[in-house]
Amino acid sequence: MSAFRLTGALESGAFVLPSEGRIAVFRPRREMDLGALPKDRVHVIQGFRPDHDAFSAQGYDTATTPEGTYSLSIIFLARSRAESRQLVARASAVTEGSVVVDGQKTDGVESLVREIRRRAPIGAVHCKAHGRLFSFEGGEFGDWAGTGGSVVDGFLTAPGDFSADGADPGSKMLADALPAKLPKRMADLGAGWGYLSRAVLCRDGVKELHLVEAECAALDRARRNIIDSRARFHWADVTSFSVNPALDAIVTNPPFHSGRAADPSLGRAFIEAAARLLDRSGRIWLVANRHLPYERELRCRFRNSREVAGDGRFKVLAAEMPVTAGAASRKG
């Protein structure tokens, strides 16, 4: 819906593109059409690897952080209020002209309009498809920039991270369910800021652990949280990640939301990727909300699977001997 608001706002004159200079576009999702903007002047700033790669493949100049200054910036709001505020502060600091903000009502855009109006003059508000698009210029937003994160239980986290206020109960349950000794070569798929990875590295037997995370900023925090020579860090989409030779075991707390909508296909894609990455005798430990239907996918992808821990909210599932073991790379 953001693409419709962007096009409609330009057509209605709610804001005007500058005649020259670069245009920063913060956090657009891959399904968004930026065709209303001059591609040769657009700089897409996106740290989520699948979205980053999608815009790069379309020929957009794409990076994970701003570079220099811009004549206009466009922000697509995040789910987290604190993260959205940080986006506003980042864009305002590098923009010489207007900053355009777009978001759904469920993203908190209406309250953000009120907050920004107290700091800077706001242009016309374009309303469409249960969302708002507006622009502002000037104002002081340095206090919204944040400090780069906070330390919770010895881990650095930041707004926008999954479970930014500390390890979620599902990850704790999975960590507690892991055996005292683990295989040598392992991976944490969707590693986030590194809670499960640290639990894995505290077990005996582990010689190498691959942290695979699609969110660049979260992986940067994992690098600071996991100071261990056995750790290997990969900014990658789990569904296309490959490693050679194949792995002995995998742990994962897979995502199950696309935006605000529940999407179990994400977890199924993680299970498929795990089966592809593991050796013939490889194992996976996975935690999920109780209602998510992952058992069938595990039975399809692995010869043996079972529940090893759980309560009314979460379940820890274990499986071994993938049917498609090491499709990308095999041992021996």
Backbone torsions as a table, in degrees:
resi	resn	phi	psi	omega
1	MET	NA	-25.3	-178.7
2	SER	-61.1	-35.2	-179.8
3	ALA	-64.0	-39.0	178.1
4	PHE	-65.1	-40.8	179.1
5	ARG	-66.4	-40.4	179.9
6	LEU	-62.3	-48.8	179.2
7	THR	-63.6	-45.2	-179.4
8	GLY	-63.5	-38.6	179.8
9	ALA	-66.1	-38.8	177.4
10	LEU	-67.0	-42.6	-178.9
11	GLU	-66.7	-33.2	-178.8
12	SER	-84.7	-10.4	-178.0
13	GLY	82.0	15.3	177.6
14	ALA	-59.1	-32.1	167.8
15	PHE	-151.2	160.0	-174.3
16	VAL	-122.3	135.4	176.3
17	LEU	-69.3	136.8	174.6
18	PRO	-65.0	152.5	-175.9
19	SER	-73.6	-19.6	179.6
20	GLU	-151.6	171.4	179.7
21	GLY	94.7	160.5	-177.8
22	ARG	-78.3	152.7	179.8
23	ILE	-119.9	116.9	177.7
24	ALA	-87.0	135.1	176.2
25	VAL	-122.2	108.5	-175.5
26	PHE	-91.1	125.3	169.9
27	ARG	59.9	41.7	173.1
28	PRO	-72.6	146.4	175.8
29	ARG	-90.4	155.3	-170.3
30	ARG	-61.1	-26.2	-179.1
31	GLU	-79.6	-5.4	-177.9
32	MET	-81.8	140.6	178.6
33	ASP	-99.6	115.5	179.3
34	LEU	-99.1	20.3	-175.2
35	GLY	-63.1	-17.3	178.1
36	ALA	-74.7	-9.6	-178.5
37	LEU	-105.2	151.4	177.5
38	PRO	-71.9	108.3	-171.7
39	LYS	-55.9	-36.2	-175.9
40	ASP	-69.9	-10.8	179.3
41	ARG	-111.4	-4.1	-175.0
42	VAL	-86.2	134.9	172.8
43	HIS	-120.8	105.9	-179.5
44	VAL	-80.3	129.0	179.8
45	ILE	-116.7	104.5	-172.3
46	GLN	-148.4	120.6	-179.6
47	GLY	-97.0	-3.2	177.9
48	PHE	-87.3	116.0	-165.8
49	ARG	-55.7	-46.7	179.7
50	PRO	-60.0	-41.8	178.9
51	ASP	-70.4	-41.4	176.8
52	HIS	-56.1	-48.8	-177.3
53	ASP	-67.5	-33.7	-179.6
54	ALA	-64.4	-43.7	179.4
55	PHE	-73.4	-35.0	175.9
56	SER	-61.9	-41.3	179.4
57	ALA	-65.3	-25.4	177.4
58	GLN	-82.1	-2.3	177.1
59	GLY	96.1	9.8	177.8
60	TYR	-81.3	143.2	169.6
61	ASP	-68.0	116.9	-169.5
62	THR	-129.7	137.6	179.0
63	ALA	-146.1	173.5	178.9
64	THR	-96.3	-18.3	-179.9
65	THR	-139.3	157.7	177.8
66	PRO	-61.4	151.7	178.5
67	GLU	-134.6	107.7	-178.5
68	GLY	79.5	-150.9	-178.4
69	THR	-117.9	165.3	-175.0
70	TYR	-134.6	151.6	176.3
71	SER	-82.1	-21.5	178.1
72	LEU	-153.4	143.5	173.0
73	SER	-127.4	143.2	176.6
74	ILE	-122.6	128.5	-178.1
75	ILE	-114.1	130.9	169.1
76	PHE	-103.3	117.8	-169.7
77	LEU	-62.5	151.8	177.5
78	ALA	-93.6	172.1	178.6
79	ARG	-71.4	-31.5	-176.6
80	SER	-88.7	130.9	178.0
81	ARG	-60.0	-43.6	-179.8
82	ALA	-64.1	-40.1	178.9
83	GLU	-66.6	-39.8	177.9
84	SER	-62.5	-41.4	176.5
85	ARG	-60.6	-42.1	178.3
86	GLN	-62.5	-39.2	177.3
87	LEU	-60.9	-43.5	178.2
88	VAL	-60.4	-45.2	-179.5
89	ALA	-63.9	-42.9	-179.8
90	ARG	-64.0	-45.8	-178.6
91	ALA	-65.8	-43.5	-179.5
92	SER	-60.4	-36.5	-176.7
93	ALA	-70.1	-22.6	-175.2
94	VAL	-115.1	9.8	-174.3
95	THR	-115.0	126.1	-179.6
96	GLU	-84.7	-21.4	179.2
97	GLY	-113.7	-133.3	-175.6
98	SER	-83.8	153.6	170.5
99	VAL	-113.3	126.4	179.3
100	VAL	-103.6	133.2	-178.6
101	VAL	-119.4	130.9	179.5
102	ASP	-128.7	136.7	176.5
103	GLY	-169.9	160.4	175.0
104	GLN	-79.8	161.0	174.2
105	LYS	-58.7	-36.5	179.7
106	THR	-68.9	-14.6	175.7
107	ASP	-86.9	-1.4	-179.0
108	GLY	83.1	23.4	-174.8
109	VAL	-65.5	-33.0	-177.2
110	GLU	-66.8	-41.7	177.9
111	SER	-68.9	-32.1	179.4
112	LEU	-68.4	-36.6	175.1
113	VAL	-55.9	-47.5	-178.5
114	ARG	-64.3	-40.7	-178.8
115	GLU	-66.1	-44.2	-178.3
116	ILE	-69.7	-34.7	-179.1
117	ARG	-60.5	-27.3	178.4
118	ARG	-76.1	-10.6	-176.4
119	ARG	-116.1	-23.9	-174.9
120	ALA	-153.9	152.3	175.7
121	PRO	-67.6	138.1	-177.5
122	ILE	-112.4	139.9	176.5
123	GLY	-80.0	-164.8	180.0
124	ALA	-62.1	142.1	177.5
125	VAL	-98.2	119.4	-178.7
126	HIS	-95.8	119.8	-176.0
127	CYS	-108.9	128.3	178.4
128	LYS	-165.3	143.1	172.5
129	ALA	51.8	50.1	176.2
130	HIS	60.7	30.1	179.1
131	GLY	-144.3	179.7	-179.4
132	ARG	-136.4	145.9	171.6
133	LEU	-133.9	130.5	-179.6
134	PHE	-149.3	165.8	178.9
135	SER	-128.6	155.6	174.3
136	PHE	-145.6	164.1	179.0
137	GLU	-142.6	137.1	-179.4
138	GLY	81.0	-160.3	-178.8
139	GLY	90.1	161.2	179.7
140	GLU	-115.2	120.7	-175.5
141	PHE	-128.8	18.2	-177.9
142	GLY	-58.1	-32.4	-179.4
143	ASP	-72.7	-11.9	176.7
144	TRP	-88.7	-7.9	-174.7
145	ALA	-70.1	-23.5	-179.0
146	GLY	76.2	-179.3	-176.6
147	THR	-107.7	5.5	-177.9
148	GLY	92.9	3.4	176.4
149	GLY	133.9	175.8	177.4
150	SER	-136.9	157.7	-179.0
151	VAL	-99.4	123.2	179.9
152	VAL	-125.7	118.2	179.5
153	ASP	53.4	36.4	177.5
154	GLY	84.4	5.7	178.9
155	PHE	-116.5	137.2	172.6
156	LEU	-81.0	125.8	175.6
157	THR	-132.1	172.0	-179.6
158	ALA	-152.9	159.3	176.8
159	PRO	-54.5	138.2	-177.6
160	GLY	98.0	-22.3	175.3
161	ASP	-68.4	148.8	169.8
162	PHE	-63.4	129.4	179.3
163	SER	53.8	56.3	-175.5
164	ALA	-68.8	-17.2	-178.8
165	ASP	-94.6	13.4	177.8
166	GLY	132.9	170.0	-177.8
167	ALA	-59.5	135.4	179.8
168	ASP	-78.1	157.4	-176.8
169	PRO	-58.4	-33.4	179.5
170	GLY	-64.5	-44.8	178.7
171	SER	-64.0	-38.3	177.5
172	LYS	-63.4	-41.4	179.3
173	MET	-62.9	-42.4	178.6
174	LEU	-64.1	-44.6	179.6
175	ALA	-59.2	-41.8	-179.2
176	ASP	-69.7	-25.9	-177.0
177	ALA	-83.3	-13.1	-178.1
178	LEU	-68.0	143.5	178.1
179	PRO	-67.3	162.2	-177.6
180	ALA	-65.8	-28.9	177.6
181	LYS	-121.6	132.7	-177.2
182	LEU	-118.4	162.6	177.9
183	PRO	-64.0	168.5	-172.6
184	LYS	-70.6	-50.8	-172.0
185	ARG	-109.7	115.5	-172.5
186	MET	-132.4	168.7	174.1
187	ALA	-141.5	149.5	170.6
188	ASP	-112.7	107.9	-177.5
189	LEU	-88.2	123.0	-172.6
190	GLY	73.8	51.9	-168.9
191	ALA	-68.4	-20.1	-178.8
192	GLY	57.9	-136.6	-179.1
193	TRP	-90.8	7.7	163.2
194	GLY	105.7	13.5	-177.7
195	TYR	-61.1	-52.9	-178.9
196	LEU	-64.7	-36.5	-179.2
197	SER	-61.1	-41.8	178.3
198	ARG	-64.1	-39.0	178.3
199	ALA	-62.6	-39.8	178.0
200	VAL	-63.8	-45.3	-176.3
201	LEU	-70.5	-15.1	175.7
202	CYS	-81.9	-12.5	178.6
203	ARG	-83.5	157.2	175.4
204	ASP	-71.9	154.1	169.5
205	GLY	95.5	-20.7	-174.2
206	VAL	-78.4	124.5	178.1
207	LYS	-107.4	-21.7	-175.6
208	GLU	-155.9	132.4	179.1
209	LEU	-133.1	124.3	178.0
210	HIS	-97.7	118.3	175.2
211	LEU	-94.7	114.8	-177.3
212	VAL	-112.0	118.2	-175.6
213	GLU	-144.0	133.0	-177.3
214	ALA	-82.6	-22.3	-177.9
215	GLU	-92.2	112.7	-172.9
216	CYS	-58.3	-44.6	-177.4
217	ALA	-65.3	-39.4	178.1
218	ALA	-64.1	-39.9	178.6
219	LEU	-65.8	-36.4	176.0
220	ASP	-60.7	-39.0	177.3
221	ARG	-69.5	-35.4	175.9
222	ALA	-61.0	-37.9	178.0
223	ARG	-61.0	-33.2	179.3
224	ARG	-81.8	-27.8	-179.8
225	ASN	-83.0	-28.6	-176.4
226	ILE	-112.4	92.8	177.3
227	ILE	-99.4	89.0	-173.2
228	ASP	-154.9	127.7	-176.7
229	SER	-66.1	-14.7	179.2
230	ARG	-82.3	-10.8	-175.7
231	ALA	-85.0	136.8	174.3
232	ARG	-122.3	128.7	-173.0
233	PHE	-108.6	131.9	-176.8
234	HIS	-132.0	116.7	170.4
235	TRP	-83.4	101.5	-169.7
236	ALA	-157.7	155.0	169.4
237	ASP	-80.1	120.1	-177.4
238	VAL	-53.4	-37.1	-173.9
239	THR	-69.7	-17.5	178.4
240	SER	-118.5	2.0	-179.4
241	PHE	-68.5	143.9	175.2
242	SER	-137.2	156.3	-180.0
243	VAL	-149.1	149.1	-178.0
244	ASN	-138.5	126.7	0.2
245	PRO	-77.3	178.4	-179.0
246	ALA	-62.1	157.9	-173.8
247	LEU	-88.0	159.3	176.0
248	ASP	-87.0	-34.5	-176.3
249	ALA	-159.0	158.8	-178.4
250	ILE	-138.9	141.5	167.5
251	VAL	-117.8	148.8	178.7
252	THR	-161.9	141.5	167.4
253	ASN	-118.3	83.7	-168.1
254	PRO	-70.8	151.5	175.7
255	PRO	-69.2	153.8	175.9
256	PHE	-139.1	22.1	173.9
257	HIS	-126.7	139.1	168.3
258	SER	-114.2	105.3	-168.0
259	GLY	67.9	-124.5	178.1
260	ARG	-101.8	-3.9	-176.3
261	ALA	-91.8	135.9	175.6
262	ALA	-66.2	135.6	-177.4
263	ASP	-142.6	85.8	-178.6
264	PRO	-59.8	-18.2	-180.0
265	SER	-62.7	-24.3	177.3
266	LEU	-64.1	-46.7	178.0
267	GLY	-63.9	-39.8	177.8
268	ARG	-62.9	-36.1	177.8
269	ALA	-66.1	-35.2	176.6
270	PHE	-66.1	-40.0	178.7
271	ILE	-64.4	-43.1	177.8
272	GLU	-61.0	-43.2	179.1
273	ALA	-63.6	-41.0	179.4
274	ALA	-60.8	-44.5	179.3
275	ALA	-60.8	-35.7	179.4
276	ARG	-72.1	-33.8	-174.1
277	LEU	-85.4	-19.0	-173.9
278	LEU	-87.4	153.5	172.5
279	ASP	-70.9	170.3	-176.5
280	ARG	-55.9	-34.2	-179.5
281	SER	-101.5	13.7	-174.4
282	GLY	-66.0	160.7	-177.2
283	ARG	-130.5	154.2	175.7
284	ILE	-133.0	139.8	168.7
285	TRP	-118.6	127.1	-173.9
286	LEU	-134.2	138.3	173.9
287	VAL	-114.0	144.4	-178.8
288	ALA	-152.6	157.7	170.8
289	ASN	-59.4	145.3	-173.0
290	ARG	-53.9	-36.5	-173.5
291	HIS	-79.4	-11.0	-174.4
292	LEU	-76.4	132.9	-170.4
293	PRO	-90.2	68.7	-176.6
294	TYR	-94.8	-12.7	-176.1
295	GLU	-60.5	-41.4	-178.5
296	ARG	-63.1	-42.3	179.3
297	GLU	-63.7	-40.1	177.8
298	LEU	-64.1	-39.9	178.5
299	ARG	-65.3	-32.6	179.0
300	CYS	-73.9	-33.0	-172.3
301	ARG	-97.8	-18.3	-175.7
302	PHE	-131.5	151.0	-178.8
303	ARG	-75.2	-31.0	179.8
304	ASN	-132.7	136.7	176.0
305	SER	-151.7	153.7	-177.4
306	ARG	-165.5	164.2	172.1
307	GLU	-92.3	130.4	-176.6
308	VAL	-112.9	-12.3	176.9
309	ALA	-164.2	160.3	178.5
310	GLY	170.2	170.4	171.9
311	ASP	-148.9	-160.0	-178.3
312	GLY	-69.2	-19.8	-176.3
313	ARG	-103.1	-38.7	-171.6
314	PHE	-129.2	161.6	173.9
315	LYS	-140.1	141.3	173.8
316	VAL	-106.8	120.1	-178.1
317	LEU	-108.8	139.3	176.9
318	ALA	-123.3	144.4	178.3
319	ALA	-147.0	158.3	-179.2
320	GLU	-149.7	163.5	179.1
321	MET	60.0	72.1	-179.2
322	PRO	-63.6	143.1	179.7
323	VAL	-69.4	-35.7	-178.4
324	THR	-105.7	38.2	-172.4
325	ALA	-54.3	131.8	171.7
326	GLY	55.8	39.6	-179.5
327	ALA	-59.3	-33.5	-179.8
328	ALA	-84.2	-33.0	-178.9
329	SER	-162.8	134.2	-178.2
330	ARG	-118.5	154.0	172.4
331	LYS	-79.7	142.2	172.9
332	GLY	52.0	NA	NA
